Each structure stands twice: as C-alpha cells, then as structure tokens.
Amino acid sequence: MTREMRESDIEPFDPRPVLLLVAALFFTFVPRMLLAPLLLRVEESLGLSRVESGALFFFISGGYSAAMLVSGFVAARLEHRGTISVALGIVGIGLWVLSAAPTAPVFRLGLVTLGAGAGLYAPSGIATLTDTVSARHWGKALGLHETAPILGFFAAPLLVELAVRLATWRVLLLLFGAVCLAFAPVYYRVARGGRFAGAAPKVRHVAAIVAQPTFWIVAMFFVLAVGLEVGVYSMLPTFLVTERGLSGTAANSLVSVSRLTALLLVFSSGLLADRFGARLLIGIVCTGAGVVTVLIGVASGAVLVVAVLLQPMLVAAFFPAGFIVLTGVTNTETRNLVVAMVIPLAYAFGGGVVPTGIGWLSARGRFDVGFVIVGLMMIGAVALLRLLPRSGDRK
C-alpha cells in the first residue's frame, strides 16, 4: 500500500499548495495560447502564408516536447520546486525574444524557447501535486489544477484584444514575459511542495512503465484530447473569421467565453472521477467532445455557437480523470516520468500536427474537414476503454 493511500483517510483536502501550482501553470500556459488569437497579425507582420503560420505551432510543441523528455534530468538535479521556477524563467525569456523578433526565423526561435520552458513545468507540477495531496483527493486537486489552462484559454484572446487596442501585440509579449520572470523567484521562495528530486529517465524505469497496457491506452486519449483542446483552439479564431464571417473581435470573444464555460465541469469532473471512477467519466466526456468538434466543422449559426461553447467544457473534463489513471501507472518517485513520456506525444500531435494539418486543409479550401477528422478520431477511440481495467484507477 502506498503512502498516499495510507494517509488518504485522515488528511483533509488543503487547496493552498494546489493554488500555487495553478498560478505557475497559468503563467506557463497563457503564453503558448497567445499565438492563436495573434495568428493573422503575425502572418501579416512577418509575411507568412497560411501554411507557414499554421506550422508555427510545431515550434512551440517541438520545444515543449523536447524539454519534457529531458525534464527528469533537470528535476533530478534541481528538485521539482527548482525545475518549476526555472520553467517560469525560460518562458519569460522566450516571450522577450518573441516581442523583439524582427524576422520569422527569430520568431520561431522564440517559440521553441517558450515551448521548452512550458515543457519543464508539467512533469514536476503533476509530481508535486500528487505528492502534496493524498490519493483520496487527487480528483479534486487535479480538477482545481486544470482550472489554470481553462483560465488561460479564456484570458489569452482578451489580453490580445486589450493589447491591440491600447498598444501592440509585441508590448503584450514583453509585459507577460516580465511577469513570468518576476514570478519565478517568488514561486521558489514560497512553494512548500516539490522539495524532492525527480527521477531521471533510466531504462529500467521506462521499461516498467511502457510494459503496462494501461499506459498506452491512456496515452492515446491524451494525444486526442490535446488535439481537441489545443489543436482546435489554435485554428478556431482564424476559421471563424475566414470561413464563418465573424469579425476578429467577435471570434476572439466567442472563443474566450467558450473556454470559460469549461470551469462549469472541470472541477466537478474531478469529484465525479473520485466517486464513480475515471473510466466511465472518460467514455462520456470523450464521446461528447468528439461529437461537438464534428459540429464545429459542419454547423453554422446558432448550432455552431453552441458547439463552440460546449466543446472546451467536455474536453477539459477529460483531464482530471485522465491524470488519475495516468499517475496510477507508477509510484511517487517516478511519477514525473510517466507524465514526461505521455505529454510530449500529446502535444506533438495536438499542438503541432493538428493545427498544421488544419492549416494545410485550409489552404486547399477544406478548412472544415480538419475539425471533422479530429472529432471522429476521438469518438472512435472510446472503443479502447473496454481494454482498461474496471477498477484500480490509481495505484
């Protein structure tokens, strides 16, 4: 029996250490989401084609995935608390490079740097959270933690609209970079959790993880969920403007409000996963998310608006349950590794392949087909749930 399970019946849920991680995740997440509402402006400023601008997301996801793969070495030396602080600093530097980038190659370098900083956070953040909170409360803690991406999706379009009205998008990146750099030492000084070293990716640890079928099944769901969350978000404002006739302000406002609706379900999904099990919840929300993603591609008018509003709420509800199953694959000491192995795959596809593919289809006059394809893939993947164990969501 693990230490989490021995203590789970006597420890009340304390949200304070989780809220500090929520702040750290917010400041490493929002910068990656700023590119989507800025995409048309970046296209014009740097003289990029639609395919080239869609491929910019590959540079973020490439840096993100590469940094996550080596994050175990960093956490082994700096501990998780130090790794999270360094992640915030690198994100800030990446934003400063982007704010001053005069050419497309320099801009791409800034995106890689930004992605690398964000990639260092996730394994250490999840390892810190699941060590700080007893296993009985993982659903609540992970649900609370996942409010950070939701708030980030909501904030990014609004920050862009505010910036272009009061200054420029480059000023926005400069200022947000300063905030990240300032928060890095604050986190290191205040954080109580994460004061232990992470596991470097040794062969025996990796072999033990990949030998479990549950790991691969949950990894597939993460790949598709990030595709529906980040990939769809990345191209949705441009789709609404160029294919559905909305103004830039209207598109950004709709996308922003749609991400805020995810707050209605993400925390309660953690509670439901604790009570009824992760497998059932994953099946319900992933089927619904796939259906409404297909509707985004084929619908218009009021149906389109409803689909845009519902889609992020259903996708966000997957992650608390998904992380419960994923972190249950291994123990506390190697938990950062299982996250570091899954999330790079998820973001390489969801943050890179999906927006690039949708951009490629857009250039060929089939913008809508991209949304239909990723939605149908998620619906089809629900059949894999029958291969997951019915019990033992966490180890």
C-alpha positions, -999 to 999 in steps of 0.1 A, spaced: 0 0 0 14 34 -10 20 62 14 -8 82 -4 -34 55 3 -24 50 39 -29 87 47 -59 93 24 -85 86 50 -71 110 76 -59 140 56 -84 168 47 -80 184 13 -59 216 16 -62 236 -16 -34 261 -8 -4 243 -23 -25 234 -53 -34 271 -59 3 280 -61 7 253 -88 -24 267 -105 -6 301 -107 26 286 -120 7 266 -147 -13 297 -157 19 317 -163 35 290 -184 3 281 -203 -11 315 -213 20 325 -234 16 294 -256 -21 303 -262 -14 339 -273 -3 328 -308 -38 316 -318 -56 349 -315 -25 367 -328 -21 344 -358 -35 367 -385 -15 396 -372 17 376 -370 11 364 -406 9 400 -418 38 412 -397 62 385 -407 49 379 -443 39 343 -437 15 321 -457 -14 303 -440 5 270 -441 36 287 -426 17 304 -399 -1 271 -390 33 254 -388 44 279 -361 26 258 -336 51 230 -344 79 251 -330 61 256 -297 52 219 -294 87 208 -305 103 228 -278 77 217 -253 81 180 -261 119 181 -262 121 199 -228 97 175 -213 117 145 -224 148 157 -206 129 172 -177 137 142 -155 174 151 -157 167 187 -146 144 176 -118 169 151 -106 194 180 -100 172 209 -91 143 191 -74 108 198 -87 105 232 -69 136 244 -87 126 230 -120 92 248 -119 110 281 -111 134 276 -140 105 268 -163 89 302 -155 121 320 -162 126 303 -196 91 311 -206 97 348 -197 129 348 -218 111 332 -248 84 359 -246 110 386 -247 126 371 -278 92 370 -295 84 405 -286 116 418 -303 117 393 -332 123 412 -365 121 381 -388 103 348 -390 135 327 -380 140 347 -348 103 344 -340 105 306 -344 135 306 -321 114 324 -295 86 299 -299 109 270 -293 123 287 -262 88 294 -249 77 258 -255 108 245 -238 101 265 -206 65 253 -205 76 217 -211 97 217 -180 67 225 -158 42 197 -164 61 166 -151 73 185 -120 39 201 -115 20 169 -115 46 151 -94 45 179 -68 7 179 -67 2 142 -63 29 141 -36 14 171 -17 -22 158 -18 -33 124 -6 -46 100 -32 -82 103 -19 -83 139 -31 -64 136 -64 -96 142 -84 -103 174 -65 -67 186 -67 -63 178 -104 -97 194 -112 -85 225 -94 -52 224 -112 -69 221 -146 -87 254 -140 -54 271 -150 -55 261 -186 -92 270 -188 -85 304 -174 -55 307 -198 -77 299 -228 -102 325 -216 -75 351 -208 -54 349 -240 -79 363 -265 -90 390 -241 -54 400 -235 -47 402 -272 -78 424 -278 -68 447 -250 -32 449 -262 -40 457 -298 -64 484 -286 -40 501 -261 -6 492 -276 7 464 -298 9 426 -296 47 429 -291 41 450 -260 18 423 -246 45 396 -251 71 419 -234 50 426 -204 38 390 -199 74 379 -201 83 403 -173 55 388 -152 69 353 -157 104 363 -148 92 381 -117 71 351 -105 99 326 -109 118 336 -77 85 341 -58 75 306 -65 108 292 -54 107 310 -21 70 304 -13 64 268 -25 63 242 2 58 212 -21 82 197 -46 113 197 -24 124 163 -36 143 152 -67 126 138 -97 136 105 -114 159 107 -144 146 86 -173 166 54 -166 160 24 -188 145 2 -160 120 29 -150 109 35 -186 107 -2 -193 84 -8 -163 61 20 -174 58 10 -211 52 -26 -201 17 -17 -188 -11 -17 -214 -30 10 -194 -1 34 -201 -6 31 -239 -43 34 -238 -44 65 -216 -16 80 -238 -38 76 -268 -66 95 -251 -42 123 -241 -30 126 -276 -65 130 -289 -77 152 -260 -49 177 -266 -57 176 -303 -93 186 -295 -82 212 -269 -50 229 -281 -52 220 -318 -88 231 -323 -82 262 -302 -51 271 -323 -70 274 -356 -106 282 -344 -104 320 -343 -90 320 -379 -117 295 -390 -145 316 -375 -132 348 -393 -123 334 -427 -150 306 -431 -179 318 -409 -177 355 -415 -172 367 -379 -151 398 -371 -118 393 -354 -132 408 -322 -164 386 -323 -143 355 -330 -119 361 -301 -147 370 -278 -166 338 -286 -135 316 -282 -126 333 -250 -161 328 -235 -162 292 -247 -131 284 -227 -145 299 -196 -175 276 -197 -151 247 -191 -149 258 -155 -185 246 -151 -174 210 -154 -137 206 -149 -137 207 -111 -169 186 -107 -154 161 -131 -126 155 -106 -152 149 -79 -171 125 -102 -139 106 -110 -132 102 -73 -168 89 -67 -176 68 -98 -143 60 -114 -123 75 -142 -132 50 -169 -169 58 -170 -163 96 -170 -137 94 -198 -161 75 -220 -189 100 -215 -170 132 -220 -148 120 -248 -178 109 -269 -195 142 -263 -163 162 -271 -159 143 -304 -195 150 -314 -194 187 -308 -160 190 -325 -175 175 -357 -203 200 -354 -178 229 -353 -167 218 -388 -202 213 -403 -225 237 -385 -233 274 -388 -253 300 -369 -267 291 -335 -257 254 -337 -221 265 -344 -221 289 -314 -235 261 -291 -209 237 -304 -180 262 -298 -193 268 -262 -197 231 -253 -165 217 -269 -139 230 -244 -161 222 -214 -163 185 -224 -126 182 -234 -115 198 -201 -135 173 -182 -112 145 -195 -80 157 -179 -87 151 -142 -98 116 -149 -70 110 -174 -44 121 -149 -58 99 -122 -54 68 -144 -20 80 -158 -4 88 -124 -17 54 -111 6 36 -135 36 42 -113 46 55 -78 55 89 -65 92 87 -72 88 80 -110 55 98 -115 72 127 -133 85 102 -159 51 89 -169 39 124 -174 70 133 -193 65 103 -216 28 109 -224 25 147 -227 52 152 -254 33 127 -276 1 145 -269 14 180 -277 35 169 -307 2 157 -322 -24 181 -306 -2 212 -306 17 205 -338 2 181 -362 -35 191 -357 -31 229 -363 -6 223 -391 -29 198 -408 -59 220 -404 -39 249 -419 -29 226 -448 -66 218 -454 -75 254 -452 -51 263 -479 -69 238 -501 -103 251 -493 -113 224 -468 -108 242 -435 -139 225 -421 -127 189 -428 -99 192 -402 -124 197 -373 -145 167 -386 -115 144 -387 -102 150 -352 -137 148 -338 -143 114 -354 -110 101 -342 -120 108 -306 -153 91 -310 -136 61 -324 -111 59 -296 -138 54 -270 -139 18 -280 -104 14 -264 -119 20 -230 -131 -16 -228 -94 -26 -225 -89 -5 -194 -93 -23 -160 -126 -17 -144 -110 -10 -110 -77 3 -97 -78 37 -113 -50 47 -91 -21 26 -78 
